[in-house]
Amino acid sequence: MKNFLQKTFGTTSVRDIELSELKKVLEGEPLMKRTMYRKMNAVAQSRPAIKKGEKYRKEHVMAANYDKSQRNLQWGFKCLHLSVSEANHVASITIENKQGIKGEITVKTRDDTATALDDYEAIDTLL
């Protein structure tokens, strides 16, 4: 442990190391970013109990909350993160054509906490 502290922080005493720096090295940056994301979007807040067969839907992040430099000028989503219970069977996503100009956009699902084939039907299509 002392070798690790000396090599990483230049000291063998944990007392001399900032807690945030120690957590960053031990847990890694992705975990810290995910924690900040969850705090920002209130993912860690208590959720209502969902009974079997009951439907639950919550939109976490509204596109309006993002800075204009992060937005696409022609296309956008009303909601950027959606949670659904298994009873929903279908999740509807609204793609907004902000300028009303005819165009094409590719829609593709991506595995995360749910995986294609096991949890949902994968989509890769041109609209």
N, C-alpha and C positions, 0 to 999 in steps of 0.2 A: 504494500500500500504506500509506504514512504517513497519507494522508487517512482511509482506512478505520480504521486503528488509533486515530487521534485522535478520530474521530467515535464509534466504538464503545466504546473503553476510556478515552478521555481522555488518552492518551499515544501517542507515536510509537515507543516502544521496546518490542520484544517481551519483553525481559528483565523489564519491570515488570508483565507480565501473568501471572496464574496459568494454568498449563497447562490445568487443568480448565475454566476459563472460556473460554479460547481454543478448545479442542476443542468446547465446547458451542455457541459461536457459529458456528464453521466447519462442523461436522458436523451440527448441529441436534439438538434434544432427542429426536425420535423414534429416531434412530440410537443415541443413548446409552441410551435405555430398552430398545431391542432388545438391545443388548450386555449390559446388566445381566440381562435376561430369560434370555439364552442362558447366561450364567455361572451364574445361579441354578438353571437346569434342566439344566446340563451338556450343552447342545446342541453346544458346541464340542469336546467330547471326541471322541477318535477312535472311529470306528464300525467294526464288523467288515466285512470285504470280503464283498459279496453276489454270489454267482455267478449267472449267467443261469438263470432258472427257480427259484431258491432263494427261500424266503419269509423275510421279516424283519418283525418287529413289536416296537415298543418304546413303552411308556407313559412319558411324560416327567414329567407333573405329576399327582400324586394329589390328589383333592379334600380328603383329610384334612390336607394341608399348608396349606390356606387358613384364615384366621381365621374364626371363627363369624359375624362380622358380614358377611362376603362370601358367605355361603352362603344358598341358598333353603331355607326351613324344610320345604317339602313335596317338592320335586323336586331331583334332583342327578345328577351323572355320577360314575361310578367313576373315570374318567380324563378329564382336561381337554385333553390334547394327545396325539395319536396319530400315529406315523409308520409307514408301511407301504411295502413294495416293490411294484413293479408286478405282480410275480408273485402277490401275495395275491388280487387281483381283488375281494375283499370286505373291508370294515372293519366290524366289529361294535362298536357303541357301546351300553353299558348305561345306561339311564335308571332311576334308583332312585326309587321312591315311598317316601319316608322315613316317612310317617305311615300308609300303608296305606289312605288315604281315596280313594274314587273321584273322578277328575277328568280334565281334558283338558289336553294340552300340545301345542304346535305344534313340529315339528321341521323345521329348514330348513338346508340346506347354504349355505356362503359361500365364494366364491373367495378364494384367498390364493396360495400357491405353485402350487397346482393350480387349473385352471379348468374350469367345467362345459362339457360337450360334448367338449372336447379330452381331459380327464383323468379325469372321473368323471361319473356320472349325477346330476343335481341332484335334490334332494328338498325338498318343501315340503308337509308333510302334518300333519293333526291326529290325534293318538293319543288 
